[in-house]
Structures are given as structure tokens and as C-alpha cells.
Amino acid sequence: MNKLKRTGIYIFLSAAALVSIFPFLWMIISMTNQSVDITQGRLIPGSHLIENVRTLFNTVDVGTALVNSTIIAVITTFLTLLIGSMAGYGFEIYRSPGKDRIFNVLLLSMMIPFAAIMIPLYRLFGGVSSTLPFLGIDTLSAAILPTVVTAFFIFFFRQNTKMFAKDLVEAGRIDGLSEWGIFFRIYLPTMKTTYAAAAIIAFMNSWNNYLWPLVILQSPEKQTIPLLISNLGAGYSPDYGVIMTAIVIATLPTALVFFIMQKHFVAGMMGSVKG
């Protein structure tokens, strides 16, 4: 009976894995075929990979889009981790009246859809375009700033900080460390799995962000890789082989980041759940 049950579990898990991986497998196969083969549902690798890659790089500026996405994703991830961890650390370590009320207001902000604040944000950056051109519309700075601070990451770091040994803070104070020294020399190295998990989420969110860059980035040389892929599919007769090639190229950085920090990601998420 146990053997039959184990066999059933393996069959179910294998089917679930196949369903999960099939879109990626189909995407990789499609990048080797012509557009007509993809629309017909062909699931056999073709011989048009080099042609699709050549057409993609001759049609659009993939390099510039990748550079723009990398700049936005890396800066956004760094600032998100820094600000989110400081806020989460402060909410958990320091005691003050009204702290929980402020935190609850932050959590309530998660219920506001980004589309509801998109127009005020656009007007805000449009208003500073004349005085602060580097923060105005059609700048990478404008694409980065609204996504840096989120209630989710503050909540995430606060929950993980519950698992942080508070005695280390007192020990650091006794040894003469400043509050900044305690944060950077004790808290940050101790919580590296939490930072790794948050880095993966922040990087993937920023890399795949579409709506806000679509609104704020208006010139072709400032477009990110999701905008480039969207433009490829907006034609009268899109070349799906070229589109699939672009999607595979766009997927590689996030997949690489995830697989490099996979173990830390699992440990960091488990710490958040326990907290």
C-alpha cells in the first residue's frame, strides 16, 4: 500500500512538473522555428535559431534595452534592500508609541493598486522636469524612484527581524558600536539569507516591470526589455520566432539570479514564514 501511494505521489509530482516546465520548453523550441510553425503548434525544434537571432538584433536595439533594464533593476534592488531592511529593522528593534499604527497604515497602502497612483506620479515627475531634468519624464531615475520603497519589503524584513537575536544588539552597544555600526556590521551579515530572498524578488519585479516604464519612458533609447518585447508583438504580422527569441534572452538574467541564490531564497522565505 505504501509503495502504491508513493508511486501515485511520484506520478502526480511528475505531471505537475511537466505542466510547470512546458511553457518554458515550448518557448525554447519556438525560438528555433519560423512564425508559421509556431502558429501551427509545432513542438519539434527547427533550424531557424540563428536566423531569428540575427533578425532580432537587426530589427531592434536589444543591447540598449538590456542595459536599461539592468541599470533599473540593479539600482532598484540595491535601494529596495537598503531602505526596506532599515525600515523593517527599525520597526522591530526600536520601541516607540504609535509604531504599530504607522506600520498598519503602511500595510493598508498595499491595497492601493499602482494604477490608482500612476497619474499623480506622472504629474509629479512632469512638474520637476524643468527644475530637475535628471528626475523628469523619460529618465531612468523616474522609472526607479516610485518602485524603491514598498510596504511589502518593509513587512518582509520586519517579519524576518523577529528571528534576529536581540542580544546581539545589546552586545554591540556594550562594545561601543554605534547604531549604524550594529546595523551594518552585525545585522546585515547575520540576515544574509533574508537579503538574498528579497534581492531575488526585487530584481525580478523590477526586471519584469512593464506598466510604469511604459508610461514614464517615452523615447526608444530609454525603453526596457519588456517594452521592446511588447513593441515586437504590436505589429500587423508579428514574427513569433523573433518574439520568442527576445523572451528567452529576457528570461536568462532573472533565471540566472534565481538559480545562483536559490538556497538562500528558500532559507529566507522560511525565516519569514516562521517569523
Helices and strands as residue ranges (DSSP letters): H 2-30, H 35-39, H 49-59, H 62-93, H 99-108, G 109-111, H 114-127, G 133-135, H 140-144, G 145-147, H 151-161, H 166-174, H 179-182, I 183-187, H 188-190, H 192-208, H 211-216, G 220-222, H 225-232, H 240-260, H 262-274
